Amino acid sequence: MSPSPSSSVSVRSATEVNAEIRDLWQRSGGYLSPQDEADYQRLLVEWAAATGGNDRSAA
């Protein structure tokens, strides 16, 4: 049997996660502390899950 869903599974929309990413960058003044970097990485994973992993920059 598969394990139960983890708390890292996105339940928020990409728009909500994107807003949090923008807020993080604004609060940090463009410099991420080690804790901020960890939060940023977590948010990127959540955002990718919320968008279905679409990469608009791919040619």
N, C-alpha and C positions, 0 to 999 in steps of 0.2 A: 504494500500500500504506500502511496506517495505521502510525503510529509505535508502537514498543513501549511497553507500559504504563510509566508513570512511577512513581517511588518514592512519590508522594503518594497512590496508590491504596490504599484501606484494606484491610488484610488482618487487622486486629484486630476483635474484636467491639465493639459499642457500649458494652458494660459495661466492657471494658478501657480504652477511650478515655475514658469517663466517669470512671473511677477516676483516670486521669492528670490530667484537668481538675480534679477535686476536690483532688488532691495539689498541683497548681500553685497553686490559690487558697489552700490552707492554708499552704504554704511562703511565699507572698508576703504573708501577713497582710492580704489584701484589697486590696493595692496592687500593680498590675502594672507592672514596669519596661518600657521599650521592648522589650527582648528577651523578657520574659515575655508581653507583649501579642502579639508575633509568634508565639510558641509557642501561645498561646491561640487565635489566629485559625486557625492550622494545625490544631489539635486540633478546633476547631468544624467545619471542613470535613471532616475525617476522620470525626468523629462523625455528621455529616449523611449522609455516604456509607454509613456502617455501618448507619444506621437507614433507609436508603432515602429520606431527605429528608422523613420524616414530621414534621409540625408539629402537635403536640397542642393548641396554643393557638389554632389557627384555628377560627373559629366556623362 
